[in-house]
Amino acid sequence: MADECDVVVIGTGPGGEDAAGRLAEAGLSVVAVESRLVGGECPYYACVPTKMMVRAAGMVEEARRIPGMAGKATVDADWAPVAARIRDEATDSWDDKVAADRLTGKGVRLVRGEGRITAPGEVAVNGQVFRARRGILLNTGTAPTAPPIDGLAGTPYWTNREAVKATEVPASLLVLGGGVVGAEMAQVFSRFGSRVTVVEAADRLLMNEEPESSALIQKVFEREGIGVRTGVNVTGVRHDGGEFTMRLGDESLSADRLLVATGRRPNLKGLGLDRVGLDENARSLSVDGHMRAADGVWAIGDITGMGAFTHVSMYQAAIAARDILGEEGPPAAYRAVPRVTFTDPEIASVGLTEAQARDQNLPVRTGMSQIPDSARGWIHKAGNDGFIKLVENAEWGTLVGATAVGPSAGEVLGFLAVAVHTETPTAGLRDMIYAYPTFHRAIEPALADLSE
């Protein structure tokens, strides 16, 4: 006999946990189904622990910048306190009791196991069936994936999960993939003494960002001793028990460890999506502005293909919960999705890149300024790499995209995200007073530089 409830939430990543809690606090009967850790990838293997790694690596590098700026310094980098902090403060040794108690404390019933849709409004977990009167909310996230390279399968390569759990820094590290995860991890381990080489099939790092961002981060990496190989084809991988060897045509690279950071796949298989007219082989689930994927089915987070970011999942969670509760509210809008790569310098973007805007046949004007040329950048001196790039729709006179690169660029991005989201006229932005001397003041000369 089926257990009756109002909503079944399958997957409790940041958005699923948030939505389940909202619905329960609103008085609905909510069952949350989770086969892994409550809270999802972000607090255990991604956003939180990796930024602890980045913070530690940044402190090491800042200490190395003291000579010529503030005296003398000798740096003895030690990974042990970093690993301990991740284990003790961020993840509780990868135990989700705190998150689970937080969820159940809001009135949510937590069921451990793999959830599968068996009929419209019906979910089975470990032989137990739940019938949802209002519907099903999916937040199953993504998992790391590896390319089909000869010899790679079966080797003890790292993904982001193993990298986060590392208790020691390898003497040498190959990073396959020059996207966000690969770039952040390459710099972290390099700053703690690992000899790192990044291998990327595309012709530049961070392919989803502006070319200027890619060029600058490669310049910084090479200056810090990180090897960068772009536009190369990996033909094979071998692990002999002691080290990895990667073949690049006639050339080979070797290292003690291999981190594979080439992308993620949606966790859709085995969900029974065909029972509600959806395709489990899809790259993502198409949703409307209220997160409806099918009649009585809502989907949020990475599986919607709208950006694999915790902030997008949380944004969608609020919209889905509102819709399930029958409350009015604006539909989702994605013109100003912010994203930050936490390398040093940080690379922060919002909206469209110049290439994306031109692909949409928009009348584009761009403007740039260099952080070292700003007063704050000049004062900062050591570690002041960066720039501001603006992408304007010349017909509308509003920004459709922007990139901030430099120290604290993720914070500078807040101003630009508001401008893109609210479609503030650039004429109005030019008339503003920008605090002196700040990094965000570099936006002002970028506005003045806007040209076709």
VENUR-V499552 format. One record per pair of residues at least 24 apart in sequence whose C-alpha atoms are under 6 Angstrom apart, sorted by sequence separation. I is the first residue (numbers start at 1). J is the second residue. D is the distance in whole Angstrom. If there is no record, write none. Layout:
BEGIN
i=I j=J d=D
i=I j=J d=D
END
This chain:
BEGIN
i=5 j=29 d=5
i=6 j=30 d=6
i=8 j=32 d=6
i=170 j=194 d=6
i=172 j=196 d=6
i=366 j=390 d=5
i=14 j=39 d=5
i=366 j=391 d=5
i=398 j=423 d=6
i=12 j=38 d=5
i=13 j=39 d=4
i=204 j=230 d=6
i=365 j=391 d=6
i=398 j=424 d=6
i=12 j=39 d=6
i=13 j=40 d=4
i=178 j=205 d=5
i=179 j=206 d=5
i=203 j=230 d=5
i=365 j=392 d=5
i=398 j=425 d=5
i=178 j=206 d=6
i=202 j=230 d=6
i=203 j=231 d=4
i=364 j=392 d=6
i=397 j=425 d=6
i=398 j=426 d=5
i=412 j=440 d=5
i=197 j=226 d=6
i=201 j=230 d=6
i=202 j=231 d=5
i=290 j=319 d=6
i=291 j=320 d=6
i=364 j=393 d=5
i=365 j=394 d=6
i=397 j=426 d=6
i=196 j=226 d=5
i=197 j=227 d=4
i=198 j=228 d=5
i=199 j=229 d=5
i=200 j=230 d=5
i=201 j=231 d=5
i=290 j=320 d=6
i=363 j=393 d=6
i=364 j=394 d=6
i=197 j=228 d=6
i=199 j=230 d=6
i=201 j=232 d=5
i=363 j=394 d=5
i=201 j=233 d=6
i=49 j=86 d=6
i=266 j=303 d=6
i=354 j=391 d=6
i=290 j=331 d=5
i=289 j=331 d=5
i=289 j=332 d=5
i=44 j=91 d=5
i=352 j=400 d=6
i=353 j=401 d=6
i=351 j=400 d=6
i=352 j=401 d=4
i=351 j=401 d=4
i=350 j=401 d=6
i=350 j=402 d=6
i=349 j=402 d=6
i=349 j=403 d=4
i=348 j=403 d=6
i=348 j=404 d=5
i=38 j=96 d=6
i=347 j=405 d=5
i=37 j=96 d=6
i=346 j=405 d=6
i=346 j=406 d=5
i=38 j=99 d=6
i=345 j=406 d=5
i=348 j=409 d=6
i=376 j=437 d=5
i=38 j=100 d=6
i=345 j=407 d=6
i=348 j=410 d=5
i=375 j=437 d=6
i=376 j=438 d=5
i=346 j=409 d=5
i=376 j=439 d=6
i=350 j=417 d=6
i=374 j=442 d=6
i=340 j=410 d=6
i=369 j=445 d=6
i=31 j=108 d=6
i=35 j=112 d=5
i=369 j=446 d=5
i=30 j=108 d=5
i=31 j=109 d=5
i=32 j=110 d=5
i=33 j=111 d=5
i=34 j=112 d=5
i=35 j=113 d=4
i=368 j=446 d=4
i=31 j=110 d=6
i=33 j=112 d=6
i=34 j=113 d=6
i=35 j=114 d=5
i=182 j=261 d=5
i=367 j=446 d=5
i=174 j=255 d=6
i=336 j=417 d=6
i=173 j=255 d=5
i=367 j=449 d=5
i=24 j=107 d=6
i=172 j=255 d=5
i=175 j=258 d=6
i=367 j=450 d=4
i=24 j=108 d=6
i=83 j=167 d=6
i=172 j=256 d=5
i=173 j=257 d=5
i=174 j=258 d=5
i=175 j=259 d=5
i=176 j=260 d=5
i=177 j=261 d=5
i=336 j=420 d=6
i=366 j=450 d=5
i=21 j=106 d=6
i=151 j=236 d=6
i=152 j=237 d=5
i=173 j=258 d=6
i=176 j=261 d=6
i=177 j=262 d=5
i=336 j=421 d=5
i=365 j=450 d=6
i=366 j=451 d=6
i=150 j=236 d=5
i=151 j=237 d=5
i=365 j=451 d=5
i=149 j=236 d=6
i=151 j=238 d=6
i=365 j=452 d=4
i=158 j=258 d=6
i=159 j=259 d=6
i=157 j=258 d=5
i=158 j=259 d=5
i=159 j=260 d=5
i=157 j=259 d=6
i=77 j=192 d=6
i=45 j=161 d=5
i=145 j=263 d=6
i=145 j=264 d=5
i=144 j=264 d=4
i=143 j=264 d=5
i=142 j=264 d=6
i=143 j=265 d=5
i=16 j=139 d=5
i=142 j=265 d=5
i=142 j=266 d=4
i=7 j=132 d=5
i=142 j=267 d=5
i=4 j=130 d=6
i=6 j=132 d=5
i=141 j=267 d=6
i=2 j=129 d=5
i=3 j=130 d=5
i=4 j=131 d=5
i=5 j=132 d=5
i=6 j=133 d=5
i=7 j=134 d=6
i=9 j=136 d=6
i=140 j=267 d=6
i=2 j=130 d=5
i=6 j=134 d=5
i=7 j=135 d=5
i=8 j=136 d=5
i=9 j=137 d=5
i=10 j=138 d=5
i=11 j=139 d=5
i=7 j=136 d=6
i=9 j=138 d=6
i=10 j=139 d=6
i=11 j=140 d=5
i=57 j=188 d=5
i=54 j=188 d=6
i=57 j=191 d=6
i=117 j=271 d=6
i=116 j=271 d=5
i=117 j=272 d=5
i=116 j=272 d=5
i=119 j=275 d=5
i=120 j=276 d=6
i=184 j=343 d=5
i=137 j=297 d=6
i=135 j=296 d=5
i=136 j=297 d=5
i=137 j=298 d=5
i=138 j=299 d=5
i=139 j=300 d=5
i=141 j=302 d=5
i=180 j=341 d=6
i=135 j=297 d=6
i=137 j=299 d=6
i=139 j=301 d=6
i=141 j=303 d=6
i=15 j=313 d=5
i=19 j=317 d=5
i=15 j=314 d=5
i=15 j=317 d=5
i=19 j=321 d=6
END
